[in-house]
């Protein structure tokens, strides 16, 4: 795994494929390595850069990460990564859930390094539904998945990451923090996926993102849950491919 130094510590990433760059950012508690299967769906046309969020996988674990500044810090670190990877050009960024919100923060700092945004399961504020979905996900985790997550993050760190994310989400809800702060300033083509049965992201939160970004388009799947990318992977890939080719990024 490669690493880039940022204002909040090192950020790890892996690459695969050849072609025009495409940045892929996972959601909370996942890792870059866990996105390999998804990344390979785009690796025939792109060099895919899979990024580890702060506190995840091989990236740094800042002491003050799990707070109401969680997404702001993720965005700052991602902005530093994009500036280092693409000093003279821009790349499309595909963010899933927390990865998408991190991308929405990064573009506030490095608008010239992002050619387009592809967002799956993102919100503008943390709602009660989001907090409840996090609690439910934690309460119902299987022993098999728990062991797998320990293998990804380490036996000692995994409980801290799990608890920390829950704490940050709760603080963001209580504070009413807007986690996507510069939507109206975004000037790049943006494709937003939303599942009608997403327990983490109520529809109104997704619509708030779409309506605020000047060049945003919504792809709505009434039967999908959190992360449309996993419901029909081939169809998702073709929709993203069409978006990237049509907009001539």
Secondary structure, DSSP 8 states (H G I E B T S, - for coil): -EEEEETTEEEEEEEE--SEEEEEE--TT--SGGGHHHHHTTTTTEEEEEE--TTSTTS---TT-SSTTHHHHHHHHHHHHHHHH-SSS-EEEEEETHHHHHHHHHHHH-GGGEEEEEEES--SB--HHHHHHHHHHHHT--HHHHHHHHHHH-HHHHHHHHHHHHHHHHHHHHHT-BSSTTGGG--SEEEEEEETT-SSS-HHHHHHHHHHSTTEEEEEETT--S-GGGTSHHHHHHHHHHHHHHTT-
